Amino acid sequence: MSVVNLQGYKVDKIDFVNALDNGTKIELGNKYSYQVQYAVGKNMAKGTFDIEVHNKENPDQFKIHVIVVGIFAYNANEKKELIHTETFKALF
């Protein structure tokens, strides 16, 4: 078994706002977070990836917000830091 195996994923949220006029130039900003929750004694984990890309000056004019959740089986002999990193890579 590799460090982690993606068992499945779902998209919990998608918000998209584009109230810009055609040809409008904007500067994009982004923010994201990633959390892992472990199922005790089952070698299973849930990773939640929350990302938003938006117009820096006025996020109400342009914004994309997505939350993706993945379920992973992992090798119990691996360190949590490596499991965290590998689950993030798989969802990204």
Order of alpha helices (4+ residues) and beta strands (2+ residues): beta-beta-beta-beta-alpha
